[in-house]
Each structure stands twice: as C-alpha cells, then as structure tokens.
Amino acid sequence: MAHATHTELGTVVSGQFEIQRFRPNIVVEPVGGAQGFPEQAWIGQTLAIGDEVRLRITGPCGRCVMTALAQGDLPQDPGILRTAVQQNQGHVGVYAAVVRDGTMRRSDRVRPVA
C-alpha cells in the first residue's frame, strides 16, 4: 500500500481511517509527494526493494467488509469501505508475487525495474 493512498482516503472519510484496518505487509512512501492511488500504476511492473527483493505487482487489492468492522481499539465504521468504493472502486493497495526474496530494511528504496 502506498502511504499516499492512506492519506487520500483519510481526507474524505469521517471516521478513523487507520492503516491497521487494511493489514498491509508493506507501506511505501512515494517520493515527490505523490497523491491519489499511486500503487495502481505499479500493476504489471516489477518493483525492487533495496538490493535484494523483487516483487511483481499482480493486481489491485479489492477490499471487503472486514475493513469496516471493529478491530482492536478501532470502532466499527461502514464509511471506510464505502469511501474505498467511491474513491477507488474498493481497491486499497495491490497484490504482489515474490520474484526474488531477501532482506528488506525500513529505509530501502522502492523502484520499478525492467
């Protein structure tokens, strides 16, 4: 999930739009202040994370009602899913297949590769 997606959706939902609701494995902070849903442009590409990891972005991550249910200290909020549907066809994040595994670090650069 791109951090810009979280920011974009958080500006239009009235409830608590917290990343934890979506259980992402990786959250990427795009350079240059990207807005909107930048990870949708990654579909079909391979991303390098640091020097080792390569992920093939296979498709959008459609979300279900689980994101709107109460989770931990977050209350139930049907506006979460409604907002995702209205703003990005219910997609929040993307799916990826591991092309090459390895070690990732918090500060690793994420970039498309050929």
C-alpha positions in Angstrom: 0.0 0.0 0.0 1.3 3.5 -0.8 1.1 5.9 2.1 -0.5 8.4 -0.4 -3.5 6.1 -0.7 -4.0 6.1 3.1 -3.7 9.9 3.1 -6.1 10.3 0.1 -8.8 8.2 1.7 -8.2 9.7 5.1 -9.1 13.1 3.8 -12.6 12.0 2.6 -13.8 9.6 5.3 -15.3 10.9 8.5 -14.2 8.0 10.7 -10.8 6.6 11.8 -9.1 5.7 8.5 -6.2 3.8 10.0 -3.7 1.7 8.1 -4.1 -1.2 10.6 -7.6 -1.8 9.2 -6.1 -3.0 5.9 -3.3 -5.2 7.3 -0.7 -4.3 4.7 2.6 -6.2 4.6 4.5 -3.2 3.2 3.7 0.5 3.2 5.6 2.7 0.7 6.1 6.4 0.9 6.3 7.6 -2.7 8.9 10.3 -3.4 7.8 13.6 -4.8 4.6 13.9 -2.8 2.6 11.6 -4.9 -1.2 11.9 -4.3 -4.1 9.7 -5.1 -3.6 6.0 -5.6 0.0 5.6 -7.0 0.2 1.9 -6.4 -2.4 1.3 -9.1 0.2 2.4 -11.7 2.6 -0.3 -10.4 0.3 -3.1 -11.6 2.2 -5.3 -14.2 5.5 -4.0 -13.1 8.3 -5.5 -11.0 9.5 -3.4 -8.0 12.9 -3.6 -6.5 13.0 -3.1 -2.7 16.6 -2.4 -1.7 19.3 -4.5 -3.4 17.7 -7.9 -3.0 13.9 -8.1 -3.1 11.9 -8.1 -6.3 8.1 -8.1 -6.3 5.8 -8.5 -9.3 2.7 -6.4 -8.8 -0.1 -8.6 -9.9 -3.3 -6.6 -9.4 -5.4 -4.3 -7.2 -6.4 -5.4 -3.7 -10.2 -5.3 -3.6 -11.4 -4.8 0.0 -14.3 -6.4 1.8 -16.5 -5.6 4.8 -13.7 -6.7 7.2 -12.0 -3.3 6.9 -15.2 -1.7 8.3 -15.6 -4.0 11.3 -14.3 -3.1 14.8 -10.7 -4.1 15.2 -8.8 -3.7 18.4 -9.4 -0.2 19.6 -10.9 0.9 16.3 -14.7 1.0 16.2 -16.9 -0.4 13.5 -17.1 2.1 10.7 -19.1 1.3 7.5 -17.8 4.6 6.0 -14.4 3.0 5.5 -15.5 0.6 2.8 -18.0 3.0 1.3 -15.2 5.5 0.8 -12.8 3.0 -0.7 -15.6 2.0 -3.2 -16.5 5.6 -4.1 -12.9 6.8 -4.4 -11.1 3.8 -6.0 -13.5 1.1 -6.9 -13.0 -0.6 -3.5 -9.3 -1.1 -4.1 -6.8 -0.2 -1.4 -3.3 -1.5 -2.0 -2.1 -4.1 -4.5 -1.2 -7.8 -4.5 2.4 -8.9 -5.3 4.2 -12.1 -6.1 7.7 -12.6 -4.9 10.2 -12.8 -7.8 13.3 -12.8 -5.6 13.3 -12.9 -1.8 15.8 -11.3 0.5 16.2 -8.8 3.3 14.2 -5.6 3.4 15.1 -2.6 5.5 12.9 0.3 6.6 15.0 2.8 4.6 15.2 0.7 1.4 14.4 2.5 -1.8 11.5 1.1 -3.8 11.7 1.4 -7.6 10.4 -0.2 -10.8 12.9 -2.4 -12.6 12.9 -4.0 -16.1 
